[in-house]
Every structure is written in C-alpha cells, then in structure tokens.
Amino acid sequence: MSIASHCLLMKNYKEKFSYYLKKIKIFKGKYPIISNHNANIILSKKEIYSSLIKQIYKTVQWNKSIKKIISMGVNIFIEVGLGNILTNLNKENKNIFSYSTNEYKKLLLVMDIIKKL
C-alpha cells in the first residue's frame, strides 16, 4: 500500500487518526523511544500519543534519529517488516550494523547474530 504519509497532505487526517488511536491503550515506555519526527526521547503515555499523531504528517528525521540512537550506545539495527528501505538508508553509516528481516533466511541470520551477543 502506498500512501502520502509523513507529509502535510496527511495533516487533515490527524483528528480521524487520533479518534482511533484513543481506542488503543498506550503504556509508558519501558525503554527510550525515539520520536521519528524530531529525534527526541519520549517515555510518557502523553508524549507517545502526541508523537504518533505528529508522525503521520511531519517529515521523518531519520539521520537525526539514528545519530541520537548511536549516541545512546546502540550500533546494531534490525529492521522488522517486509521492506529493507531503512536498512539501506543506514548503509551510509559505516559505524553501525543494520539488518533487514524481510526474508526468512535473513531472519535466521539475524537470530544467529543476536544469539552471539
């Protein structure tokens, strides 16, 4: 599915998205969550809710978010899902390891890597 997410064209849908999001119970973060529209650390339920709304119409700050995560001591990234766009975006940074799990063989490889940590 292709949609115009992460841009101002979606701002008109924030109320509708908010309506459905309110039906979902959001818990306080156990681990730091990086908001993809401003690369800030969020933990509270209110911040998580607000960030989820904003991410549908605000530009993704991918490089800024990755730099924030690296500054927290993380250098292994695992992309979960069907694509590998985020893994490919990370190839520019030679100081991190980024893996996609979009195929069964790749998932098995990532599981082996995790076991060795």
Disulfide bonds with the S-S distance in Angstrom:
none
